[in-house]
Structure formats: C-alpha cells, structure tokens
Amino acid sequence: MSRADTRADGASPWIRAMPWVFVLIWSTGFIVARYGMPHSPPMTFLAVRYALSILCFLPWIALAGVRWPASRRQVLHLAVTGALMHAGYLGGVWAAVKAGMGSGLSALIVGIQPVLTAIWLSGVSGHHVSRKQWLGLLLGFAGLVLVVSNKFGAGGPGDQANWLNLSYALVALLSITAGTLYQKRFVQPCDVRTANTVQLLAALVVTLPLALLETEAMRWNGELAGAMAWSVLGLTLGGSSLLYLLIQRGAAASVSSLMYLVPPCTALVAWVLFGEPVTLATIAGIALTAFGVSLVVRVPRPT
C-alpha cells in the first residue's frame, strides 16, 4: 500500500479519532460556561475571550505567512458571520447559562440548529421536504419540549428553564442558524486562521459595548482562569484548527453526523461535574431530538 493510500484510508488511529475529538471539544463549550459564569458577567467574559484569541491568532498568522481575505467584500461577509456565530451565538448561550440554564439543556436547544438550516435550505432551493423530514422535525421538537417541560420552574440551581434563559437560548439558536446560512451563501473558502481573526474582531466590536454596560465585576480565581484558558486555547484555537484539518482531509461529513452526540455528551459531563440530573425524561428527550435531527439532515443514498 502506498503512502497516499494510507493517508486516504485514515490508517492512523489519530486521524480516525479526530472527528470524535472535535465533537468532545465542541461539547465542552457548554461546560465551560457553567464554570465561568458564576464568577463573571457573560459579555465581559466573552469580550476578554475574543481579545485574547485575537492576540493568539495574530502571531500564528504572521509566522505561517498566510494570506488575508482578498477583498473588502469578503472581510464584510466574514464580519457578519462573526457577529452572528460568535457574538450572537456565544452571547446567547453564555447569557442563558448565567440566567440559570443547565449545560445539557442549552446544548439540546442549540442542537436543533441543523433542523432549521435543512428546512430553510430546502425551502429556498426548491427541494421537496419529505414526510420523513417533517416527522424528524416533529420528533426533534417533541424531544425538546419533553426536556424543557421537565425543567421549567422545577430544576435545581444552575439547571432551570424559565422565560428569560429560554429567550437567550433562542437568540443563540437563531444566531448560529442565520450565521451558518449566511456563511454558506456568501463566504468563500479562505484560511481558517485569518477568517477566525476577522470574525473575532467583529464579535469583539459587537460584544464590547454590551460588556461595558454590565455592572458585575470579574472575580478571578482558578475556575474562571481555567474556563478562560480553555475557551481561548481549547475551543477557539484548538477546535477551529481541528475542524480545519478535518475539512482538508474530507471528513466534514463525519463531523456533521457525530454532532448528534453533542447534547448527550454535554448532559453526561454536566451530570458528572455539576450534578445536573439526567432523568428518564431527559434521556428520552435527548434521544428523540437526536433521532429527529438525523431524519431531517440525513442525505439519502443515491439509487
């Protein structure tokens, strides 16, 4: 077998494990919010995270000698996606957790984003939405309602659902959906490091004024420092770089399928670390939602 064939079939255990590692890293984003939010207001935390991430990307870009986006139009498109997919999405998730929502529930709500994206793309492209896809949409929504109703006004501290944190989570869901659609439509392929830097700059511009309005001070301690370090190094730099490598190796499809595991993975870690209860209703709701999402976004095999 040639070296090219070895690379193509992913003989290295690390290459085969990369999609799973990416999903695990993505899941920790909701856990980090639980660690950081007791000690900081959400927008201030995110503004510092964006600034530190930019400071890490800039020397990496300079040392690698990669090119910046070629046109002002592409910079503008990247800025819009940054405002939606960083400021809107992360801002909504962090605010929801700060307002008492658990990590598992926030991951589950945002996890129906592929459903909204698939339905929208089917509508605007004229593709027919099959009965199986509509069934998946209903099942996903039913699973979400099952989990939310079990926690609405009845959860413990840090694991509750109320109108305020549900509104924040909805902002996150709509932002990540709109950002994904906008990126598919307008953003051309470019280096992930320069693209991320432009997006983070836009997110910082949006988030910083909101952070200045917050009256709560950041209380630095081990948990907050650890949450910030992992947010910058693990999530922004590590997660983005890993996704870049996966796309380069043609593994993006496997990442999409494994994303269904993010809500149960987050719920399990949150149960271990924070004691967020995993009831039968939670398990059933997560299973229904994951199965429903898979029905909506599954690409039919050619006949």
Secondary structure, 3 states (H helix, E strand, C coil): CCHHHHHHCCCCHHHHHHHHHHHHHHHHHHHHHHHHHHHCCHHHHHHHHHHHHHHHHHHHHHHHCCCCCCCHHHHHHHHHHHHHHHHHHHHHHHHHHHCCCCHHHHHHHHCCHHHHHHHHHHHHHCCCCCHHHHHHHHHHHHHHHHHHHHHECCCCCCCCECHHHHHHHHHHHHHHHHHHHHHHHHCCCCCHHHHHHHHHHHHHHHHHHHHHHCCCCCCCCHHHHHHHHHHHHHHHHHHHHHHHHHHHCCCHHHHHHHHHHHHHHHHHHHHHHHCCCCCHHHHHHHHHHHHHHHHHHCCCCCC
